[in-house]
Amino acid sequence: MLFSDEITFNNRDRRDVYDRIERAGTIDYETARRSLNMDPEAFGHHVAVLQRDGIVTRTADDELRIAFEDESERFSPDDGPEVTIRQAQQDDLSGLVGAIREALSDQRYIEAETVADVVESEDVLLRHNEVEKRVFFVATVHGDVIGWIHINAPTVEKLAHTAELTVGVVESYQGRGIGTRLLERGVEWAVDNGFEKLYNSVPSPNEGAIEFLERHGWEVEAVRENHYKLDDEYVDEVMLSKEI
């Protein structure tokens, strides 16, 4: 899936159609047309072109949404049910937020907590525009989200080669290789989309997250002392990164 600034729009109205759908995440066809005050024939043409190019999909319920990768990975851990890893869709929003909050219920992961707050308040998962690039992959069991990886990238030219990453799995499914598979999928996506460096920030008490990343080749790049205040106690921020 391409970001909007990587898509060649040779028509301003078509770009407006794309941007309207992207901002909404999912939007009713007629609602989108009316919000743009666009002629029905012209709007239909632009949607058809975006569908043809694999940029936008139109559902059976006549809703428009940004197209998602449909490639998924399935594997069965030795001690658990089949797990599917795929790109998150708008319908996964509530399940994803719930999984993040459950995974963090007994530990601190400020960046991931912020991600959950932002997507819940915006009610949009995917961001592919000139302001922000945001994508999620989820691990699901029987359709329920039990893990995630999130990649968010700045659009400032001098930082466009970098992306921030968060990853996690709910406690009952930890220790089965799911986090590793999610991390591999996220790194693969970042490489395919031209990123060169990933980074993550974790409060120092979250030793499990730090050790997990270090086992997968991440390095501590810096430590900001007393950066977070958790339960009236100041703790360090551990900043990790990985060249890819």
N, C-alpha and C positions, 0 to 999 in steps of 0.2 A: 504494500500500500504506500503510495507516494504522499508526501506532505503537499499542501496546497501551493507553497512557494516553489515546489519542484514540478508542478503540473503546468503545462503550457496552455494558458487560456488565450485563444485568439479572438475572444468575444467578451466584452465587459459585462453584458447581461448574464452570460453563462457563469462568469466568475461570481456575480452577485447571487445567482441561484445556489452555487456551491457553498458560498460563505453563509447563506441563510440556513442551509441544512446543517452545515458544520457547527454553527453556533447553537443550534437546537439539539443536536444529537439525533433526535428522531422527531419528525414533524409531519402532520397531515398534509397531503398533497395540495389540497385546495387552500388550506391555511397559509402554506408557504407562498403560493401564487398571489393570494390577496395581500399578504404582507409586503410583497414586492411591487404591488400594483401593476402586474405584468399581464399582457394580453394572453388569453388561454392558449392560443395556437403557438405563440412564441415560447411561452413557458414549457409547454409540452415538448417542443422541439429541443430545447436546451436540456431538459431532463432526459430525453431519449438519447442525446449525444453523451451525456454523463454516464448513463447506464451502459451504453455501448462500449465506452472506454474503461468500464470497470471501476469508476470512481464513486458512483452512487447506486444504491439499490432501491427498488420500489416494492413494498411488501404486498401481500394479498389483502391487507387491511387498508391499502392505499396510503401508506406512510412512506416517507422518504428518509433515508439515512445514509451516512457515509459507508462505503463498502468496506468490509473487513476481510482479512485473510481467512480463507476457509480451511487452510491446512491445519490439521490437528495431529497430535502425537498421543498414542495410547500405550500404556505399559501396566503390568501387574506386579506390584511388589510381592515378595515372597510371603509376607505376613499380612496382606490386605487386599481389598477389592481393586478392580481396574481403575486407573487414574487417567483422565484425559487432560492434556495441556493444549490450550488453544488461545487465540487472541480473544480478549474480552469484547463483548458486545454491550450495547446500551442496556439490554434486558438484564445484564449481570450486575447492574449498579448496586442494588440493595444487597445482594448476596456478597458482593465484593467488599462493600463497606462493613458488613457484618463480620466477614472473615477477618478483616484487618483488626477490627476492634476485639474480636475474640482472641486472636493471636497475641494481642498486646495487653490482654487483661491483667497479666501479672508481671509485665516487664516494660521497660521504657525504650521507645524507638520514636523519637520526636518527629523525624522526617516522615515516617509512615503515618503517624497520627495526623500530621498536617495534611497529607494526601487524602486520607479518609474524610477529613473535615471539608476540604476544598471540593472534592467530587460530589459529596453529599449536598453541599450548599448550592453548587452550580447545577446539579442534576444532569451532568454531562460527563461521560467517561473520556471519550476521544477528543483530542484537540490537535488539529492539523492546520494551523494558520500561521500568519506572519508574526503573531505575538507569542505563541506557545506551541510546542510539540510535545504531545503526551500520549503514551500508548501503554496498555496493560496486556499481560497474558495471565490467564488463570489456570489453576489446577482444579478439576472438578471430579467428584465421585457421585455417581447417580444423579448428575445434573447440579449438585450443590457445590458451591465454591468453597474449597478448603485451603487454598493457597494462592499467592499472586506474585507477580513481578511487575514493577512499574518503572518506566523510563520517561524522564522528563528532561527536555533540552532547552537551553536558552537560544534565542534567535540573534543575539548580538554577534556580529560577524567574528569578533576576536575570540568568542567562546563557542562558536557553532560546532567545533569539533569535539566538544565535551557533552556529557549527559549525566544526569543524576539518576541513581537507581535505588529502589527499595525492594526488598523481597521478604516473604514470610510464609509460614505454614501454621495452621491451627495446631494446638498442642497434641491432640489425639492422633494426628497423622505425621508428626515429626519422627525423624529417625528412620525413614523409609526411602530416602533418596529423592523425595519430591522436591525439596528445596534446591538440590543440586540440578535436577532437570529444569526447573524454572530458571535458575541462574544461567544455565547453558543456553536456554532459549532466548533469554534477554540479551546475552552477549552476542549471540548469533545475529539477532535482529539489528543490534547496534552496528556490528561490522558491516552487514549488508546495506545499511543506510549511511555509511561513510563516517561514522564516529570513530575517534581515535583514543578517547580516554573516558572512563567511567569513574564516578566518585560517589561516596556515601559518607554520611556523618552519623555517628552512634554515640549515645551517652556512655561513659566508661563503665557504669555498673552492668550494662548489657554485654557481659563477657561472651555469652553464647553467640550473639550476632557477630561480634568481632572475630572470634575464633573461626566461625563458619567462613567468613570472607577470606581470612588469612589462609585457610586450608585450600582455597580455590585461587590462590595467586595474588590476592589483594595485599597491598602494603600500607602500613600506617604512614601517612604523609605529614601529618602534623597533629598536635594536641593543643587545644585551647583550654587553658586551665579555668576552672570554675565558670564555664560558659552557661551551663544549665542550672536552674534552681528547681530541684525536685523534692517535694515534701519538706520544704524549708531547709534543704541541704544543697550546697553548691557542689556540682560534679563537673568533671572534664568532658569536653567533646572530643571524640577520637575521629579524625578525618582520614578516611581510607580511599585509595584509588587503585585503578588497574589500567595499564596501557593495553590496548587491543589492536 
